[in-house]
Amino acid sequence: MIAKIIDGVKISASIRAECKARVERLARQNVVPGLAVILIGSDPASTVYVRNKIRACAEVGIRSFRFDFSADTEPDAVIETIEELNQRADVHGILVQLPLPLHFSLSRILHTISVDKDVDGFHLYNVGGLVVGDTVFPPCTPYGVVKLLEYEGIPVEGRNVIVVGASNIVGKPMALMLMQRDATVCICHAKTRDLAQFTILADILVVAAGRPNLIIPQMVRTGAVVIDVGINRLPDGRLVGDVDFEGVREKASYITPVPGGVGPMTVTMLLSNTITSAERMAQSFARSRIKDLASTST
Ligand code: NAP
């Protein structure tokens, strides 16, 4: 069996075209979605991610506002900026690029962002929403994986899903989102004993560990769907995922490549969440206008 390669670039382009159409609909209500992006320090990878996010915003018509702070900035200065952005009507999403410098409290920063503008989906309220199946904004990377499965018409209900990686931003929300879709889910992590005894059970295997070649063909059931979230830079400069792509491809039914699989979806879902936020705010503004009109005419 040779797996079908899930083309994240193509699926992402199709979702971005929908994003553009949604932005055009909002323009008819005089609303331009706005995303504030905060970068603290000058980590090269973070700088590239921020640049890519801002470029992607421009492509679909989202206005972006960039705030740069030096690595030695006092956390209170960033908190103050977030509080101002929480109040701004032209800002519908607020993103703080991670990781933060060591003297910052991650939870303090994330929990200052208004839940209604938390387009990364990292606020505790959003995380709690995942548990009860009532998210305000699904976190972008696992949301992107869900969209890839939807676009390929891969059913999730009743399937055995193994998620390798238990981080707060990928593994755990991924597991919760697929459980919410009635999959039977198991999460593995670095302390899991004999990883292969779990991965071999997977109808859908999602790998987000950050370890090149962690998943080899012997660990994969024939016909499994394999989603590789990992991004690893090898010493020779190549970018690879966590899965032995060439080997596993001969056993799986579907597989995502790295690059070109989950990666492009993450930024796309950030755009989608930002537009969703603008749509919600436009709707609630319209509802309050109608209420005002009704009360003045009686
Ligand atoms: P992370 O915070 O380092 O978490 C890695 C997780 O993998 C941890 O739960 C860890 O277990 C587990 N793990 C590590 N080694 C393992 C092993 N040998 N066997 C089983 N589990 C193992 O990383 P992350 O932020 O979740 O990111 C994971 C990977 O996805 C990275 O390569 C990252 O670059 C990539 N990523 C990609 C995107 C994208 O858009 N495609 C977005 C975000 C992240 P413990 O909890 O026990 O330590």
Residues whose N, C-alpha, C, O or C-beta is under 5 A from the ligand:
A	BS01	NAP	T141 V164 G165 A166 S167 V170 G171 C188 H189 A190 K191 A208 A209 G210 R211 V229 G230 I231 N232 V262 G263 T266
